[in-house]
Amino acid sequence: MADFKPYSEQKDLHVEAPYRSSMLTLPGNLRKALADAQADPSKTLFGVAHGIPSTFVTKLIATTKPDFIWIDVEHAMFNRLELQDAIHAAQHHSEGKSMVIVRVPKHDEVSLTTALDAGAAGIIIPHCESAQEVKKFIKEMYYGPIGRRSFSPWTFTPGLTTSLYANDPYNVATSNNHVCIIPQIESVKGIENAEEIAAVEGIHAIMFGPGDYMIDAGIDLANVLSGKPEPAFLEAMGKFGAAAAKSNVPIFGGAMSLDMIPMLIQTGSRAIAVQFDVWGFSRLLHDSLETARGYAKQLEGNAKAVPNGQPKPE
């Protein structure tokens, strides 16, 4: 076969995945990725927010090779098996490029355990309001000596499972060194305590929840979403950003539009979801339909229009 080379010899076909684990069912090194991005904004991580509970959609997202895929189990309808399969699909179909970050319901131990055992590299804990809460979650997320995470016999095969770390046949070191905890602050009380939350040893980024914050603070969501300034909201954002900057903690979040990205990077965001699959899908279809209707509108009153676009002869 002319000009044939095996895959192993075609380096341009190999995805650069500097933060992947030795096996794609194990968590990627999100901790190192976030630290690198915090030190150099040009290394900011860009990802996709995943709310459609379908591993087919997960695979489509993963083939675009985002830096991370953020799966929202708090609000999207992922069951336990779908969550495990989605995490594995994300990592395999991105060839290890895409690390998975999962937002779990705050008091849902099953979702937390499933995400961690499946190989999630980051866990977002919503509705955090105090440093003590965060410290409690750290204990639940990590193996000893850091925490008290339960060891699963189904996440490795004795003698076959590999690790990047020496003397780590069960990948305890992989998890304890790679997995990140990301507290989400989204209430008036949380903003009041943002500085102490950001200062907790062992967190790796923080996230702001504007929707829940505005509801809790009695701020008109419509005004903010339409671009009208709300002093109370801007003040809260300022406190959140100052807390992150004081502790040199990166900010995780999502961009409502692509033109927001420069501002997000400049204000400390180092992991940004540039698209939400539900929103992107809906907007794509909406815009396509509107464009098509616009073309049809141009022919209004033109009875001579015929299929294939050729006018009827006079």
C-alpha positions, -999 to +999 in steps of 0.1 A: +000+000+000+016+033-012+027+057+015+013+037+043+026+042+078+013+025+110-005+048+135+024+046+159+047+062+134+024+091+125+030+114+154+007+141+140-022+118+146-015+114+182-034+138+205-012+158+229-026+149+263+000+160+289-024+156+318-038+122+311-033+092+335-017+060+325-052+045+319-082+063+306-105+051+333-084+070+359-086+107+366-064+131+346-042+155+364-065+184+366-046+197+396-015+203+375-035+217+346-051+243+368-018+252+385-002+256+350-031+278+339-029+299+371+008+305+365+003+313+328-031+326+315-022+315+280-027+279+293-063+286+304-084+255+301-114+256+277-142+231+279-179+222+273-207+220+298-226+187+293-262+185+304-278+162+278-278+127+295-266+107+265-232+090+260-237+095+223-236+133+229-206+128+253-187+111+224-195+140+200-182+165+225-151+145+233-142+142+196-137+179+196-109+174+222-119+201+248-096+205+278-124+194+300-160+183+299-182+196+328-210+171+335-238+186+356-254+159+377-270+184+401-295+195+374-291+172+344-307+138+344-277+115+345-283+083+364-255+063+380-247+041+350-250+069+325-226+090+346-200+063+347-203+056+310-202+093+301-170+098+321-153+068+304-166+079+270-153+115+275-118+102+283-116+075+257-131+095+228-108+124+235-078+101+238-071+114+272-072+151+263-105+159+280-106+157+318-140+153+334-154+177+360-186+167+377-210+189+397-228+166+421-258+174+443-244+187+476-256+158+498-256+130+473-230+105+483-240+081+455-233+106+428-200+116+444-188+080+448-199+071+412-181+101+397-148+095+416-148+057+410-154+063+373-124+086+370-136+122+373-107+146+377-127+173+394-157+176+417-178+208+420-196+210+453-226+235+450-240+258+476-209+260+497-213+286+525-184+280+549-149+268+551-160+240+575-183+226+548-155+225+523-132+207+548-158+181+553-161+174+516-123+171+513-125+142+538-151+125+516-133+130+484-098+116+491-082+084+502-062+084+534-042+099+549-060+130+535-095+117+539-117+087+543-129+078+508-139+042+504-117+020+483-135+003+454-123-032+442-139-025+408-116+003+396-085-018+390-074-052+379-046-067+401-014-070+381-028-052+350-038-017+361-010+008+358-001+041+375+021+071+368+033+068+404+057+043+419+043+017+442+007+026+434-010-006+421-044+006+432-040+042+420-046+057+454-017+081+446-032+089+412-065+100+428-050+119+457-026+138+434-049+145+405-085+150+417-096+186+424-123+200+447-141+231+434-164+248+459-193+267+443-204+299+461-239+309+452-256+326+482-253+358+503-238+339+531-214+322+508-201+355+495-198+368+530-175+338+537-158+337+503-124+348+516-123+320+541-136+294+516-109+304+491-083+301+517-090+265+526-060+243+521-067+216+495-091+234+472-080+239+436-105+264+421-137+282+431-169+288+412-196+314+414-232+306+409-249+339+396-284+325+392-288+312+427-270+341+442-293+366+425-324+347+437-310+345+472-301+382+472-335+393+457-318+407+426-338+408+393-323+382+371-339+397+339-320+430+345-286+413+349-291+389+320-301+417+297-269+436+306-284+462+329-260+470+358-270+458+393-247+473+419-254+446+445-245+419+420-214+437+408-203+441+445-208+403+451-187+395+420-160+419+432-159+402+466-157+367+450-129+378+426-110+394+454-112+363+475-098+342+447-070+366+440-060+369+476-055+331+479-042+328+443-070+303+435-081+300+399-118+306+390-139+280+372-170+291+353-189+294+320-191+320+293-226+332+284-211+343+251-177+340+234-170+377+236-170+374+274-138+352+274-112+379+274-128+396+304-131+362+322-095+355+317-085+389+329-105+386+361-090+352+371-109+325+352-086+297+343-111+270+333-140+282+311-169+263+296-172+280+262-204+262+253-233+245+270-246+216+250-283+222+256-280+259+248-257+254+218-280+227+203-311+249+208-295+280+195-281+262+164-316+249+155-332+282+163-307+302+142-310+277+113-348+279+113-347+317+115-323+319+086-345+296+065-376+316+073-358+348+063-350+333+029-386+323+025-397+358+035-377+373+007-401+355-017-433+368-001-458+376-028-437+360-056-461+334-070-436+327-098-411+311-074-407+274-082-386+246-067-348+247-076-349+285-075-354+291-112-382+316-121-410+306-143-406+319-179-428+349-188 
